[in-house]
Amino acid sequence: MAAASLLAHGKKRWDNVFPKQPVVLEANRLGTLILALKRKGYEVIGPTVRDGAIVYDRIGSPENLPVGWTDVQEPGHYRLMQREDKSFFGFAVGPQSWKKYLHPAEVRLCSAERREKTFRILNSESQSKHPFAFLGVRACELAAIAVQDRVLLQDKFSDPTYAHCSADKFIVAVQCTRAAATCFCASMETGPQVTGGFDLVLTELLGDKGHRFLVESGSDHGAEVLAELDVSPASEDDLQEMEAGVREATNQTRRIDTNGIKNLLYQSFDHPRWDNVAQRCLACANCTMVCPTCFCTTVEDVSDVAGNHAERWRRWDSCFTLGFTYIHGGSIRNSGKARYRQWMTHKLASWIDQFGTSGCVGCGRCITWCPVGIDITEEACAIREGEQNGEP
């Protein structure tokens, strides 16, 4: 069900989406949730402030979270600002996604050493580790994780690295109560409301009743953790404040009209808008690096100077790099126009044919982190308007 239609259902919406009554966790007790996850053997990952941005890293206590910070995002613009309160999650999304931990940027596939007159393949490093507990996952990011699960786990072949990293993960989602200027998840039907795919979901409230969280379990594992916390029943006022916050986050200035978009893009191969965007695009690949669903990789072989040790590494790659489509004789997509057209058409059209869903979740990262502020919602709108006006 679309996020917009859920909001239209009013109070009954919460009975359908959250069949169990949420409970209240006081904000000064948030640390008990982190400790409960660590006691169960999870490595807790959450948002924190570093180098002028909110990024995901290991979290030991609530003090590591971006307390009192918010983000200001526009095309090609990102800044942190102090809030007037002590909100833990009063921001949208930063440059990183949970893909950093589930589909790592660098993976050593194998290594080999020369021993006397032979070259021996060495045993792979042990991948044993504590399972991840992700704290602060937004609705659009839950949708992105589901997309990558579909691509890397549920297709004909399964990625063993992704399978290992995502095994037994615990997800603590957070309801969005504000949207950045670059968010458009409502039009992609991926948010801002969290409706599934979580173990626990938090809604941060800062109203007259004080700083607190509404907590809801979404799995048996979530219920087990919730049972260890000091919580109290939620009141009708709490539920109304939660509804109002999520409703506020649907006020998004950007959107993509997804009606018939697959065929629209397939039929727009020679649309003049591709030349327009190519004049601005730097082919820097920022949009694919920050995208939570892009999964393209390349493989590189390296060796030491003496040639006695060699390794094979898998690294993130991008359809914006000239060498990505290189075959004997040259690259297939030599122009920036061809590479941007491939990225956008794959994301919004051919991804649907391949995997049954769009490859875009409306998080807005590609807009914010594009150095020249190219806006995928603007480009999709321009192509649609061009078709309606009879442009070739």
HELIX and SHEET records of a PDB file:
HELIX    1   1 ALA A    3  ALA A    8  1                                   6    
HELIX    2   2 LYS A   11  VAL A   17  1                                   7    
HELIX    3   3 ALA A   27  ARG A   29  5                                   3    
HELIX    4   4 LEU A   30  ARG A   39  1                                  10    
HELIX    5   5 PRO A   62  ASN A   64  5                                   3    
HELIX    6   6 LYS A   99  LEU A  102  1                                   4    
HELIX    7   7 ALA A  139  LEU A  152  1                                  14    
HELIX    8   8 PRO A  160  SER A  166  1                                   7    
HELIX    9   9 CYS A  185  MET A  188  1                                   4    
HELIX   10  10 ASP A  220  LEU A  226  1                                   7    
HELIX   11  11 GLU A  236  ALA A  249  1                                  14    
HELIX   12  12 ILE A  261  TYR A  266  1                                   6    
HELIX   13  13 ARG A  273  ALA A  278  1                                   6    
HELIX   14  14 ASN A  286  VAL A  290  1                                   5    
HELIX   15  15 LEU A  322  THR A  325  5                                   4    
HELIX   16  16 GLY A  336  THR A  345  1                                  10    
HELIX   17  17 HIS A  346  SER A  350  3                                   5    
HELIX   18  18 TRP A  351  PHE A  355  1                                   5    
HELIX   19  19 ARG A  365  THR A  368  1                                   4    
HELIX   20  20 ILE A  376  GLN A  388  1                                  13    
SHEET    1   A 8 ALA A  53  ARG A  58  0                                        
SHEET    2   A 8 GLU A  43  ARG A  50 -1                                        
SHEET    3   A 8 PHE A 132  VAL A 137  1                                        
SHEET    4   A 8 PHE A 170  VAL A 174  1                                        
SHEET    5   A 8 LEU A 200  LEU A 205  1                                        
SHEET    6   A 8 ARG A 212  SER A 217 -1                                        
SHEET    7   A 8 VAL A  23  GLU A  26 -1                                        
SHEET    8   A 8 SER A 232  PRO A 233 -1                                        
SHEET    1   B 2 TRP A  69  GLU A  74  0                                        
SHEET    2   B 2 HIS A  77  GLN A  82 -1                                        
SHEET    1   C 4 THR A 118  ILE A 121  0                                        
SHEET    2   C 4 GLU A 106  ARG A 115 -1                                        
SHEET    3   C 4 HIS A 309  TRP A 316 -1                                        
SHEET    4   C 4 THR A 297  SER A 303 -1                                        
SHEET    1   D 2 TYR A 326  ILE A 327  0                                        
SHEET    2   D 2 GLY A 330  SER A 331 -1                                        
END                                                                             
